[in-house]
Amino acid sequence: MLAFLGAFVVVPLILPILVARIGPRAFYVAALLPTLAFAHAIVLAPGIFAGDIPFEEYTWIPGLDVSLSMRMDVLGWLLTLIVTGVGALVMLYCRWYFRGKTHGVGQFSAVLLAFAGAMYGLVLTDDIVVLIMLWEVTSVLSYLLIGYYHGRAASRRAALQALLVTTLGGLVMLIGVVLIVVQAGTTSLSEILADPPVGPVVDSAVLLLLVGALSKSAIFPFHFWLPGAMAAPTPVSAYLHAAAMVKAGIYLVARLAPGFADTPFWRPTLIALGVFTMLLGGFQALRERDLKRILAFGTVSQLGFLTVMLGYGTRDAALAGVALVLSHALFKSCLFLVVGVIDRQLSTRDIGELSGLGRQAPVMATASFIAIASMAGVIPTLGFVAKETALTALWHEATGGAGWGIVALVGVVAGSALTAAYGIRFLWGAFWTKRSTPRTDWPDPPIGFLASPVLLAGASLALGFLAPVVDVWLTPYADGLPEATAGVPAPEYPYHLALWHGLEPALFLSLGTLALGAGIFWLVRRTQLHRRRRLLPFTANDVYNLSVRGVDRTSEWTTARFQRGSLPFYVGTIFIVLVVAEGTALLASDEWRAQLDAWQSPAQLISAPIMIAAGILAVRAPKRFTGVALVSVTGLGMVVLFGTSGAPDLALTQVLIETITLVAFALVLRRLPARMGEHNASVAPLARAALGVGVGLTMALVAIVATGARQELPISLEWPPLAYEIGHGRNVVNVALVDLRGWDTMGELSVLILAATGVASLVFITDRSDNLARPSGTSRSRVGLGRRRPLVETDSGVRAQRAGETDAPRAWLVSGAKVQPENRSIMMEIIIRVLFHAIMIVSLYLLFAGHNLPGGGFAGGLVAGMALVMRYIAGGRWELGAAAPTDAGRLLGAGMAIAVLCAIVPLLFGYAPLQSFTFEGDLPLIGHWEFVTSTIFDIGVYLVVIGLVLDVLRSLGAEVDRQSKDSADTGAVTTP
């Protein structure tokens, strides 16, 4: 089972390639996998019926006790047959449905097969946490399938509506899963149901689970998304909305019923909502003219029927429920596929435009008649067997005095009459010869196009005759529930599925619903119900649209009030929240402890006053760059504090960050007025000053209280031995970054990449090709600072001097000839040419020495970034292109890829993600050597930091230079 689940992950990745090569015939390959899974379930059937339940488990997240566990009991086996069997037939049907089409078919085939795999895992998993994961996967994949015609607004709206409704239910369900796992102490569904926990928390959890189930299965008030989803291609409707996805909620109800059917609100909730949904869907189906929407509302009605039976919580009702699940999957998917054939051949589904198809397409009409007979409960179909079982179970409960049994019986009888009525309406609309409508000219479809609906109709008929065999399949599940509800006597004998039980009340009730349904159909035709105004001024879909519009308007109002484009407003809001939140926490504390020293080292007496003075002067600075420089003084003061407090790593990193930040600010300030308030003066200076003082005092109090509140020894005392024992390094800071808390570092790398991409996207106006500065005429082997021929300035850049060109100026740097004389410094060019390679070597030394000495990938990357900054300052964008002749995105991507591989590769060998390993040995002349694999992760950090600096220089530096030059050139041309 786990192997099939893995195959459902891998095979969809191949389908787009196959579709591109062989077209829709690739669906034959897609159908092969569910067919094999179907055959596998058939092979396991004898053991399952004998009580030998197959179980496979793979520990996935040991820390959370979450496993990929697959358990195929009778209920899981039944749903597996439906998911794989109907799925295989739908795949074969798609081969003909999409004949002659290739655009988008590859993605569709992959998503459809992946959905089948998600449903396969959902109905077999024994881990409730994995179940909720697969639950959401089906929602996302159904969104993609419903929105297949993404060029149509109706398809996009329907897909989004289905996603929002089912995902919202899934989020509510997630809360219930968390509560029930906490109460039960396990994530295993079988263990939870074997010994169900009790209590108010469990009752609340079960109610939340039911919300998720009802939203997935389109039960009122969530029913409206299913008819809207008919915007999807017909194979999607046949599979997701008849056989698979909507059955997920029904499956969950059936799965939980043996353990929680006696929960106080279980029966009232499911019976009331199920009956109302059955009646509402049946009534609305009689008002529709589109064949597909008739079936859609009919599906809503049938889902209400299934909810009543599987939610009732007795043995016979459960037996009828699972029989109905099987019969519904067969007849409703058959009918949807028939509608797909009609739509594909005639490009219409309107019953007012169809006439005489019954005589022209007898095979298709016969299959539809059998499917409708099964849906309405006409002997000898499987639907009749299941319906008679349901009526018998509810009759026993109603006559036994069960109040909810009476409600369920009356509701099911009325709903079954409506089912018969809209079933007759479907047949009349699709196949009857209508006097008022011209006879439809029917082009015969390929035989293969009809194969799937014919097989499904044949199964509906054959399983009716094989009812005793079906009874053997389904009885083991039903036997897990009580024979009757409290206060109702148990039946004299257990009920069994059979085609004929004699002249019993259920038979007459069933025949009565058929007669009543025929009368309702006649009345609907006479009254032209579909043309009458709706009974209520609004529908559930209107409520949904009103809610979405309300959310949109609220978000617009909120955005207009709080997202005003004012940076001072944003910062002020953040600071106000900080002062209020932290101030409240400080004032609410009933005990403050403070341990204050005048100083810990003499260096603080020197650096602290300088930092304070720089901060005050920065507030009063009239020019922007002066303010930035003064702020950097406070950062450099922190370097002194770190360096004198035994933190050389932090001191090194701080001085590098301050330098890089100062350069970045300088690049940005070139495009801003030199003096503050030159265009827009600061407003409310007193309020800003008060807020600044409040923030400073709040943070000072937090620091004082936090440092004095410690009562136990700090955990940092254990970090040095942990760093050496686990990470095999003596530099605690670096080992923590790449080993002990590697996940945090990986997240920080992601943030750095997003920040770099965001900055670049704001600066690069038209193109993000990152080809700003490439020396022309110079090979890759000569773009560094090694020995080369003298360089010559050209219109497109610089190139190596050719033989015979003796009058060209010489340059110390590649682009020295491109720099304007007033901006050129020969001394800087000489210094940078001498120091560049040495700085790069130092950066590599810091990278590899950082595991045991000050340094590491972050510090090494910043040093290499400083070398690039020097090249850019000395020679501008051309020099930056020569120093780093590659895209910044490649460095960022390569670094992140290395970090991710360090997390994935250990998993392949059964270890934890980011698990590090040590290799050591002895070499002649060198002696003893050690290598820790976390160094590879540090290399990824090194590349990401270099890529970040390069991206900032390319965007805020080189690209701004190019835009400024273009603006100047344009001005020079247009100015008279």
Buried (B, 14 or more C-beta within 10 A) or exposed (E): BBEBBEBBEEBBEBBBEBBEEEBBEBBBBBBEBBBBBBEBBBEBBEEBBEEEBBEBBEEBEEEEBBBBBBBBBBBBBBBBBBBBBBBBBBBBBBBBBBBEEEEBBBBBBBBBBBBBBBBBBBBBBBBBBBBBBBBBBBBBBBBBBBBBBEEEEEBBBBBBBBBBBBBBBBBBBBBBBBBBBEBBEBBBBBBBBEEBBEEEEBBBBBBBBBBBBBBBBBBBBBBBBBBBBBBBBBBBBBBBBBBBBBBBBBBBBBBBBBBBBBBEEBBEBBBBBBBBBBBBBBBBBBBBBBBBBBBBBBBBBBBBBBBBBBBBBBBBBBBBBBBBBBBBBBBBBBBBBBBBBBBBBBEBBEBEBBBBBBEBBEBBBBBBBBBBBBBBBBBBBBBBBBBBBBBBBBBBBBBBEBBBBBBBBEBBBBBBBBBBBBBBBBBBBBBBBBEEBEEBEBEEBEEEBBBBBBBBBBBBBEBBEBBEEBBEBBBBBBBBBBBBBEEBEEBEEEBBBBBEBEEBEBBEBBEEBBEBBBEBBEEBBEEEBBEEEEEEEEBBBEEBBEEBEEEEEEEEEEEEEEEEEEEEEEEBEEBEEBBEEBBEEBEEEEEEEEEEEEEEEEBBEEBBEBBEBBBEBBEEBEBBBBBBBBBBBBBBBBBBBBBBBEBBBBBBBBBBBBBBBBBBBBBBBEEEEEEBEEEEEEEEEEEBEEBEEBBEEBEEBBEBBEEEEEEEEEEEEEBEEBBBEEBBBEBBBBBBBBBBBBEEBBEBBBEBBEEBBEBBEEBBEEEBEBEBBEBEBBEEEBBBBEEBBBBBBEEEBBBBBEEEEEEBEEBBBBBBBBBEEEEBEEEBBEBBBEBBEEBBEBBBBBBBBBBBBBBBBBBBBBBBBBBBBBBBBBBBBBBBBBBBBEBBBEBBBBBBEBBBEBBEBBEEEEEEBBBBEEEEEEEEEEEEEEBBBBBBBBBBBBBBBBBBBBBBBBBBBBBBBBBEEEEEEEEEEEEE
